[in-house]
Structure formats: structure tokens, C-alpha cells
Amino acid sequence: MRTDAEPETAHQEVALPAGATEPPRQWGRKLPAVGFGLGAVALGASVPFAGGGPRFYGSYLVAWLFAVSIALGGLFFVLLHHGARAGWSTVVRRLAEHLAATMPLLAVLAVPLALGLEELYPWARPEAAQDELLAAKSAWLDPGFFLARAAAVLGIWSLLAWWFRRRSLAQDASGDPAISRRLKALAAPGLIVFGLTLTVAAFDWIMSLDPHWYSTIFGVYFFAGSVVAVFSTLILLALAARSAVGEVVTAEHFHDLGKLLFAFVVFWAYIAFSQFMLIWYGNIPEETLWYAHRTGPGWEGVTVALAAGHFVLPFFFLLSRAVKRRAATLVAGAVWMLAMHYLDLYWLVMPNLDPHGAHPHALDLTTLVAVVGFGAGAFGLLARRRALVPVRDPRLAESLSFENV
């Protein structure tokens, strides 16, 4: 894998399958209609429950965070690709660009959460002024300031995603290698902005659901889950597109995607254990209560299932080289990890709204189908009439010839 050389000074013409210059037909024609259609129907089925209080908003928040985390992971992949001057990942970068560029739509889909602020967040309710600790945090945990931060964060992510995608598409037309150099130069500051804004978002949107609790590494925890989700999604999308692009995305690329998925499964577990161990060791009541809700009656089964399903089982499953090079087993691993990522977000959000136990509801399904459906529809529109790979990227030849050592 070569990541340290400068991009070639000129585009090298390479032979590509005809399908690599445009998305699979069903993506551009069927996916928007099916995605937006399912999203509208599912949202319509969910709205009547909106007056029922926190249950609707909790389910919607989990579903929205699930979609946002995938788009965030896509943005991270694009920034890291350019910042590291990676060659092997060029053939899958366009898929990540499309995922990241769904962020503006996901920002619009945050409106219901803004309307349900008091249902979700204790600090947004009038009685919060009677709580001494919340009163001390009121300058930060102010509804107006909270919504302004959310709008700023979503706007920054949308701007980054769209700018990098636009310049990448411009290179498809011009083949100008200077574009690669410009993208590389801006990737490093982009990663810094990404890290800061993701931390603010994780603290605001998830951690402040229990405003008496805090963890300084919570942003890293949310980041780790987002990267697990995007590598799982990229594996599924690349395999779905294989009928069009043929062997452009080879077993070598899937092997590396599988290795990165495995690495971030371990990283997620490391951060999760570090957070738990430090809080357990410190034994400070306002910190341990958050875990007490999740290890007590009603939620302990979910906690055990998350530990086993998000780390123990995938660790041993993805450890094998053969698993990462076979489509069927890699798909199984990717689907499983997406399910575990949703469970992780559910475990983060729902105990704050129902500390007495997990009570699955139809809203969990309808809100998930709604948000993911709209996101899939947006992805289909973005992919329509666009090359599936950056056809004139200076590193495309290197990516096509990539082999694992």
C-alpha cells in the first residue's frame, strides 16, 4: 500500500468497465423512488405517535443518529483518504463521497428533534432552573444556543462533504492533478474541524440526555461507532455495485475494508472499556449512575448483548483472512455490525427516557425506515449519472493494481 508519494503529475488513462462510469441503473432510477416512498410512508405512520411524548422522539433520535453517523463516517473516510494520500481506496472513495453528501437532507430531518427538545432533554424544561447543577450549566445548555450549535455543526459537515465531492466530480471532467493536491492540503484542517464538531455534537445530542453525567472521551466513543458503521456500509454498497463495476473493486479492496472494520471494532471496544473502567474506578456517584441504569434490572441483558455482539463475536469472526476475502461472509459481518451499531445508539439514548428496561416499540422500526429511507433516496439521487469511481483521479491506476502483501 503506497500512501506517501505525491499524486502523479497527470492522469493515466486506464481501461474501465462500461458500468464503472455510471451507477447501477436501479440506483439512479429505483433507489430514489423506493427510498423516498418508504421514508414518507414510514414517517406518516410514525407522526400520529408524536403527541405521545418521549417515546416518539427517543426512537426518532436513535434512527436519526444512525443515519447521521454513517454520513459522518463517510466524511471521515474522504478526509482521511486525501489527508493520507492513500491510493488503494480510490475506487471506493466515490461511494463515501455520496454518503457524506446526504448530510444536508439529514440536517433537514433534524427539525422534528428541535420541536421535541423538552421531551428529550431535561435541561430544556422549565423546572431545570430548580436544579443547582443544571443552573450552573445553563449558559451552555440553553435551548437557543443548543439549536444554534446544532445548525452550525450540521452546516459545517454539509459544507465539507459537498465541497470535497464537488471537487472530486470536477476532476472527473478535467483530469487536473492539481485538484488532488488541493484536496490533500485541505484534508488535514478538515479533519481537525471534523473532530471538534463531532465532539460537540456527541456531547450535545447524546450525552446531555443525562445532563448530570459526563465523560471526556464520549466524543471518541461516538466517532468509533460511526467509523464501524461506514465501513460496514461501504462493504455492502461496493458489493451491490459489483455487477456494474466488475472487478474494479476486487477482493484486495474488500480485504482492506474488512481489516479496517475489524480494527475499529477493536477500537470501539477499547474506548468503551476505557470509559467504563475509569468511571468504575473513580466511583463518583454522579458518574456511576449512568452505568447503573444500564447494568440494572431491565437493561442488563442489552448491555451484555452489546458487549458480546459489538466486540466478542465480530472480533473472532473478522479475525480470519478468509472471512474478509469472501463476499458472503463479509456481507454477514457488515450487516451484523450495522445492527450492533443501531443497538449501541439505542443503548445510549433509551435508558435516559426509560430507565426501568428496554421496551421495543413499533416506532423504533418506523422511524428507522423513515430516516434511512430518505437517506437512501438522497444517496440514489447523488449517484445518478455519476461515475462510480473517480475515473480521472491520478491514483486510480494504483488503486486498480492494488494487492495486499
C-alpha positions in Angstrom: 0.0 0.0 0.0 1.6 3.3 -1.1 0.4 6.4 0.8 3.5 8.6 0.9 4.2 9.5 -2.7 2.8 12.7 -4.3 0.0 12.2 -6.8 1.1 11.7 -10.4 1.5 14.9 -12.4 -1.0 13.8 -15.0 -3.9 11.4 -15.2 -3.0 8.0 -16.5 -5.7 6.6 -18.8 -6.9 3.2 -17.6 -9.3 0.7 -19.0 -12.6 0.6 -17.0 -15.7 -1.5 -17.4 -18.5 0.5 -19.0 -20.5 0.3 -15.8 -17.8 2.0 -13.8 -18.6 5.3 -15.5 -22.2 5.3 -14.3 -24.1 3.9 -11.3 -26.2 0.7 -11.5 -29.4 1.6 -13.2 -31.5 0.7 -10.2 -29.6 3.2 -8.1 -30.4 6.2 -10.2 -34.0 5.1 -11.2 -35.4 2.9 -8.4 -33.5 3.8 -5.3 -34.7 7.5 -5.0 -38.3 6.4 -5.6 -38.2 3.5 -3.3 -36.2 5.3 -0.6 -38.3 8.5 -0.6 -41.5 6.4 -0.9 -40.7 4.2 2.0 -39.5 7.1 4.0 -42.7 9.1 3.5 -44.9 6.1 4.4 -42.9 5.2 7.5 -42.8 8.8 8.6 -46.5 9.1 8.1 -47.0 6.0 10.2 -44.8 7.5 12.9 -46.3 11.0 13.2 -49.5 10.0 14.9 -47.4 8.9 17.8 -45.6 12.3 18.1 -48.1 13.5 20.6 -47.3 10.6 22.9 -44.2 12.2 24.3 -40.6 11.0 24.7 -41.2 7.6 23.0 -41.6 9.0 19.5 -38.7 11.5 19.9 -36.4 8.9 21.5 -37.0 6.4 18.7 -36.6 9.2 16.1 -33.4 10.4 17.7 -31.9 6.9 17.6 -32.8 6.5 13.9 -31.5 9.9 13.0 -28.2 9.4 14.8 -27.9 6.1 13.0 -28.1 7.8 9.6 -26.0 10.8 10.6 -23.3 8.5 11.9 -23.0 6.7 8.6 -22.8 10.1 6.7 -20.2 11.3 9.3 -18.2 8.1 8.8 -18.3 8.7 5.0 -16.9 12.3 5.5 -14.1 10.9 7.8 -13.2 8.3 5.1 -13.0 11.0 2.4 -10.9 13.4 4.6 -8.6 10.6 5.7 -8.2 9.3 2.1 -7.0 12.7 0.9 -5.0 13.5 4.0 -3.1 10.2 3.9 -2.6 10.4 0.1 -4.0 6.9 0.0 -4.0 5.0 -3.3 -5.8 1.7 -2.6 -9.1 3.3 -1.5 -9.6 5.4 -4.6 -12.1 3.0 -6.2 -14.4 3.2 -3.1 -14.0 6.9 -2.3 -16.9 8.0 -4.5 -19.3 5.9 -2.5 -18.1 7.5 0.7 -18.5 11.0 -1.0 -22.1 10.2 -1.8 -22.8 9.0 1.7 -21.3 12.2 3.2 -23.2 14.4 0.8 -26.5 13.2 2.2 -25.8 15.4 5.3 -27.9 18.4 4.1 -31.0 16.2 3.9 -30.2 14.7 7.3 -29.9 18.3 8.7 -33.5 19.0 7.5 -34.6 15.7 9.1 -33.4 17.1 12.5 -36.3 19.5 12.6 -38.7 17.1 14.5 -36.0 16.8 17.2 -35.9 20.5 17.6 -39.6 20.5 18.1 -39.3 17.8 20.8 -36.4 19.4 22.7 -38.3 19.5 26.0 -39.4 15.9 25.6 -35.9 14.6 25.2 -33.6 16.9 27.3 -34.3 17.5 31.0 -32.3 20.8 30.9 -34.7 22.2 28.3 -37.7 22.0 30.7 -38.8 25.0 32.8 -38.2 23.0 36.1 -34.4 22.7 35.2 -33.9 26.1 36.8 -34.6 24.5 40.2 -31.7 22.1 39.7 -28.5 23.6 41.1 -26.2 21.7 38.7 -28.3 22.4 35.6 -28.5 26.0 36.6 -24.7 26.1 36.6 -24.6 24.7 33.1 -27.4 26.9 31.8 -25.1 29.1 29.8 -24.2 26.1 27.6 -27.4 24.1 27.9 -29.6 26.8 26.7 -32.2 25.8 24.0 -31.4 28.7 21.7 -27.7 28.2 21.9 -28.1 24.4 21.6 -30.1 24.8 18.3 -27.6 27.3 17.0 -24.7 24.9 17.7 -26.6 22.1 16.0 -27.2 24.2 13.0 -23.6 25.3 12.8 -22.3 21.7 13.2 -24.6 20.3 10.5 -23.8 23.2 8.2 -20.0 22.7 8.6 -20.4 19.0 7.9 -22.6 19.7 4.8 -20.2 22.2 3.5 -17.2 19.9 3.9 -19.0 17.0 2.3 -20.3 18.9 -0.7 -17.0 20.8 -1.4 -14.9 17.6 -1.4 -17.4 15.8 -3.5 -17.8 18.7 -6.0 -14.0 19.0 -6.5 -13.8 15.2 -7.0 -16.5 15.3 -9.6 -14.8 18.3 -11.3 -11.7 16.2 -11.6 -13.7 13.5 -13.5 -14.3 16.2 -16.2 -10.9 17.9 -16.2 -8.4 15.3 -15.1 -6.5 18.1 -13.4 -4.0 16.7 -10.9 -3.8 20.0 -9.1 -7.3 19.2 -7.7 -5.8 16.2 -5.8 -3.1 18.4 -4.3 -5.7 20.9 -3.2 -7.9 18.3 -1.6 -4.9 16.9 0.2 -3.9 20.3 1.5 -7.4 21.0 2.9 -7.9 17.5 4.3 -5.8 18.0 7.4 -7.6 21.1 8.6 -10.8 19.5 7.6 -10.0 16.5 10.0 -9.4 18.9 12.8 -12.7 20.7 12.3 -14.4 17.3 11.9 -13.0 16.1 15.3 -14.0 19.2 17.1 -17.5 19.4 15.7 -18.2 15.7 16.2 -17.2 16.0 19.9 -19.6 19.0 20.4 -22.4 17.1 18.6 -21.8 13.9 20.7 -21.8 15.9 23.9 -24.9 17.9 22.9 -27.1 15.3 21.2 -26.4 12.2 23.3 -24.5 12.9 26.5 -26.8 15.8 27.5 -29.8 13.5 27.6 -28.5 12.9 31.1 -27.1 16.3 31.9 -25.8 15.3 35.3 -23.4 12.8 33.7 -20.2 13.5 31.7 -17.4 11.6 30.0 -14.4 13.4 28.4 -14.0 10.6 25.8 -17.6 10.3 24.8 -16.9 12.0 21.5 -14.3 9.4 20.7 -16.8 6.7 21.6 -19.4 8.1 19.1 -16.7 8.5 16.5 -15.6 4.9 16.8 -19.2 3.6 16.3 -19.6 5.9 13.3 -16.5 4.5 11.6 -17.6 0.9 12.2 -20.9 1.9 10.6 -19.4 3.4 7.5 -17.0 0.6 6.7 -19.9 -1.8 7.1 -22.0 0.3 4.7 -19.2 0.7 2.2 -18.7 -3.0 2.0 -22.4 -3.5 1.3 -22.5 -0.7 -1.3 -19.4 -1.9 -3.1 -20.7 -5.4 -3.3 -24.1 -4.1 -4.5 -22.3 -2.1 -7.3 -20.1 -5.0 -8.3 -22.4 -6.1 -11.1 -21.7 -2.7 -12.8 -18.1 -2.2 -12.0 -16.9 -5.8 -12.4 -13.5 -6.4 -10.8 -12.7 -2.7 -10.3 -13.4 -3.3 -6.6 -11.6 -6.5 -6.1 -11.1 -9.0 -3.2 -8.0 -7.0 -2.3 -10.1 -3.9 -1.6 -12.7 -5.8 0.3 -9.9 -7.4 2.3 -8.7 -3.9 3.3 -12.2 -2.7 4.1 -12.6 -5.8 6.3 -9.4 -5.1 8.0 -10.4 -1.6 8.8 -13.8 -2.8 10.0 -12.0 -5.2 12.3 -9.7 -2.5 13.6 -12.4 -0.2 14.5 -14.4 -2.9 16.2 -11.4 -3.3 18.5 -11.0 0.5 18.8 -14.7 0.9 19.8 -14.2 -1.8 22.4 -11.1 -0.2 23.7 -12.8 3.2 24.1 -15.9 1.6 25.6 -13.9 -0.3 28.2 -11.7 2.7 29.0 -14.7 4.8 29.7 -16.4 2.2 31.9 -13.2 1.2 33.8 -12.3 4.8 34.6 -15.8 5.6 35.9 -15.9 2.3 37.8 -12.5 3.0 39.4 -13.4 6.6 40.3 -16.7 5.5 41.9 -18.2 9.0 41.8 -22.0 8.8 42.3 -23.0 11.2 39.6 -20.8 9.3 37.1 -21.7 5.7 38.1 -25.4 6.3 38.0 -25.3 6.4 34.1 -23.9 2.9 34.1 -26.2 1.8 37.0 -29.2 2.4 34.7 -27.7 0.2 32.0 -26.5 -2.6 34.2 -29.5 -2.8 36.5 -32.8 -4.7 36.0 -34.3 -4.3 32.6 -31.2 -3.1 30.7 -28.5 -5.6 31.8 -29.4 -8.0 29.0 -29.0 -5.3 26.4 -25.6 -4.4 27.9 -24.4 -8.0 27.8 -25.7 -8.4 24.2 -23.9 -5.2 23.2 -20.6 -6.3 24.7 -20.8 -9.7 23.1 -22.3 -8.6 19.7 -20.3 -5.5 19.1 -17.0 -6.9 20.1 -16.6 -10.6 21.2 -18.3 -12.3 18.3 -17.2 -9.9 15.5 -13.6 -10.0 16.9 -13.3 -13.7 16.3 -15.4 -13.7 13.2 -13.4 -11.0 11.4 -10.1 -12.2 12.6 -9.8 -14.7 9.7 -8.3 -13.6 6.4 -10.7 -15.9 4.5 -13.7 -14.2 6.0 -12.6 -10.8 4.8 -12.0 -12.0 1.3 -15.3 -13.8 0.7 -18.3 -11.8 -0.3 -20.9 -13.9 1.6 -19.0 -13.8 5.0 -18.0 -10.2 4.7 -21.7 -9.2 4.0 -22.8 -11.1 7.0 -20.2 -9.3 9.1 -21.2 -5.9 7.7 -24.9 -6.4 8.3 -24.3 -7.7 11.8 -22.2 -4.7 12.7 -24.8 -2.3 11.4 -27.3 -4.0 13.6 -25.0 -3.7 16.6 -24.3 -0.1 15.8 -28.1 0.6 16.0 -28.2 -1.3 19.3 -25.4 0.7 20.6 -27.2 4.0 19.8 -30.4 2.6 21.3 -28.4 1.7 24.5 -27.0 5.2 24.7 -30.4 7.0 24.2 -33.2 5.0 25.6 -32.2 4.3 29.2 -32.4 8.1 29.8 -36.0 8.0 28.7 -37.0 4.7 30.2 -34.5 3.6 33.0 -36.7 0.6 34.0 -36.0 -1.5 31.0 -35.9 -1.9 27.2 -39.4 -1.9 25.7 -39.2 -2.2 21.9 -42.0 -0.3 20.1 -43.2 -0.2 16.5 -41.9 3.4 16.4 -38.3 2.0 16.6 -38.9 0.4 13.2 -41.0 3.1 11.5 -38.7 5.9 12.4 -35.6 3.9 11.3 -37.3 3.0 8.0 -38.3 6.7 7.6 -34.8 8.2 8.2 -32.8 5.5 6.4 -35.3 5.6 3.5 -34.9 9.3 3.0 -31.1 8.9 3.3 -31.1 6.1 0.7 -33.2 8.1 -1.7 -30.8 11.0 -1.4 -27.9 8.7 -2.0 -29.6 7.4 -5.2 -30.1 11.0 -6.4 -26.5 11.9 -5.7 -25.2 8.7 -7.5 -27.4 9.2 -10.6 -25.5 9.8 -13.7 -22.2 9.9 -11.8 -19.2 7.6 -12.3 -19.0 5.0 -9.5 -15.3 5.6 -9.3 -13.2 8.8 -9.7 -12.4 8.0 -13.3 -9.6 10.6 -13.8 -8.0 10.6 -10.4 -4.2 10.4 -10.6 -4.2 7.5 -8.2 -6.8 5.3 -9.9 -4.2 3.2 -11.7 -2.5 2.5 -8.4 -5.8 1.5 -6.8 -6.8 -0.8 -9.7 -3.5 -2.7 -9.3 -3.5 -2.8 -5.5 -2.7 -6.1 -3.9 -2.3 -7.0 -0.2 1.1 -8.2 0.8 
